[in-house]
Amino acid sequence: MTNPVGWFEIYVDDMQRAQGFYETVLNVKLEKLGDPTEEALNMQAFPSDMQQYGAGGALVHMNGFPAGGNSTLVYFSCEDCAVEESRVEAAGGKVQRSKMSIGDYGFITLSIDTEGNMFGLHSLK
């Protein structure tokens, strides 16, 4: 097995609100994806390079699948997770656990987005 995660999706109730949150916190621009099904999916992809380490993913709005309440945690890589953490509350989210050391593996912050999903920020410094 290579990298165990090949793709991720974060389900949202309000795409515009969620997209604004992640674009603000991560300082990125999400890109609209075409609907790969005929279920009227609205998908906004995070910037990614399939030739680089890590997995790509998207925010997804799908009727009948509400945001929040799931048990999968996505960590976004950062140079210093304190920088992105500093943007969470101003973007409408909540810092659940401020930057903390995870020993030899660096540092993490746990936050909750505008849709009630918990996510992590990870950095080596």
C-alpha positions as CSV (number, residue, x, y, z in Angstrom):
1,M,0.0,0.0,0.0
2,T,1.2,3.5,-0.8
3,N,-0.5,6.5,0.9
4,P,-3.7,5.1,2.5
5,V,-5.9,8.1,1.7
6,G,-6.6,8.7,-2.0
7,W,-9.3,11.4,-1.7
8,F,-11.4,13.1,1.0
9,E,-14.8,14.9,1.1
10,I,-16.1,17.2,3.7
11,Y,-19.9,17.4,3.6
12,V,-21.4,20.8,4.0
13,D,-24.9,22.3,4.3
14,D,-24.1,25.8,3.0
15,M,-21.5,25.6,0.3
16,Q,-20.9,29.4,0.0
17,R,-20.4,29.7,3.8
18,A,-18.1,26.6,4.0
19,Q,-16.1,27.6,0.9
20,G,-15.5,31.1,2.3
21,F,-14.4,29.5,5.7
22,Y,-11.8,27.2,4.2
23,E,-10.6,29.7,1.6
24,T,-10.0,32.2,4.5
25,V,-8.5,29.8,7.0
26,L,-6.2,28.0,4.6
27,N,-5.6,31.1,2.3
28,V,-6.4,29.1,-0.8
29,K,-8.9,29.3,-3.7
30,L,-11.2,26.3,-4.2
31,E,-12.2,25.2,-7.7
32,K,-15.6,24.0,-8.8
33,L,-15.7,20.4,-10.0
34,G,-18.1,19.0,-12.4
35,D,-20.8,16.6,-11.1
36,P,-19.5,13.1,-11.6
37,T,-23.0,11.7,-11.0
38,E,-26.5,12.9,-11.9
39,E,-27.4,13.6,-8.3
40,A,-26.9,17.4,-8.4
41,L,-23.7,17.4,-6.4
42,N,-22.0,20.7,-5.7
43,M,-18.3,20.1,-5.3
44,Q,-15.5,22.6,-4.6
45,A,-12.0,21.1,-4.8
46,F,-9.0,22.1,-2.7
47,P,-5.9,22.9,-4.7
48,S,-3.8,19.7,-5.2
49,D,-1.1,18.2,-7.3
50,M,-1.7,14.5,-7.9
51,Q,2.1,14.1,-8.4
52,Q,2.9,15.2,-4.9
53,Y,2.6,13.5,-1.5
54,G,-0.9,13.7,0.1
55,A,-4.5,13.4,-1.0
56,G,-6.7,15.8,-2.8
57,G,-10.3,16.4,-1.7
58,A,-13.4,18.6,-1.9
59,L,-16.2,20.2,-0.1
60,V,-19.5,18.5,-1.1
61,H,-23.1,19.4,-0.8
62,M,-25.4,16.4,-1.5
63,N,-29.1,16.3,-0.6
64,G,-29.8,13.8,2.1
65,F,-26.3,13.8,3.6
66,P,-26.0,16.5,6.3
67,A,-22.8,18.0,7.5
68,G,-21.3,17.3,10.9
69,G,-21.6,14.3,13.2
70,N,-19.2,12.1,11.3
71,S,-16.1,10.4,12.7
72,T,-13.4,11.0,10.1
73,L,-10.8,13.7,10.8
74,V,-9.0,15.4,8.0
75,Y,-5.7,17.2,8.7
76,F,-4.6,20.0,6.4
77,S,-0.8,20.4,6.1
78,C,0.6,23.8,7.1
79,E,4.0,25.4,7.5
80,D,3.0,26.6,11.1
81,C,-0.5,25.6,12.1
82,A,-0.7,28.6,14.5
83,V,-1.1,30.9,11.4
84,E,-4.1,29.1,10.0
85,E,-5.5,28.7,13.6
86,S,-5.4,32.5,14.0
87,R,-7.9,32.7,11.1
88,V,-10.5,30.1,12.3
89,E,-12.7,32.2,14.6
90,A,-12.7,35.3,12.3
91,A,-13.9,33.0,9.5
92,G,-16.8,31.8,11.6
93,G,-15.4,28.6,13.0
94,K,-14.2,27.5,16.5
95,V,-10.8,26.4,17.8
96,Q,-11.5,23.2,19.7
97,R,-7.9,22.6,20.8
98,S,-5.2,25.2,20.3
99,K,-1.8,24.3,18.8
100,M,-0.2,21.5,20.7
101,S,2.9,19.4,20.4
102,I,2.6,15.8,19.2
103,G,6.3,15.1,19.9
104,D,8.5,14.0,17.0
105,Y,5.5,14.4,14.6
106,G,5.1,18.1,15.0
107,F,2.1,20.1,16.1
108,I,-1.6,20.1,15.5
109,T,-4.7,22.3,16.0
110,L,-8.2,20.9,16.1
111,S,-11.0,23.2,14.9
112,I,-14.7,23.1,13.9
113,D,-15.8,24.6,10.7
114,T,-19.0,26.6,9.9
115,E,-20.8,23.3,9.1
116,G,-20.0,21.6,12.4
117,N,-17.2,19.4,11.0
118,M,-14.1,18.9,13.1
119,F,-10.8,19.2,11.1
120,G,-7.1,19.3,12.0
121,L,-4.2,21.5,11.0
122,H,-0.7,19.9,11.1
123,S,2.7,21.4,10.9
124,L,6.3,20.4,11.8
125,K,7.0,23.7,13.5
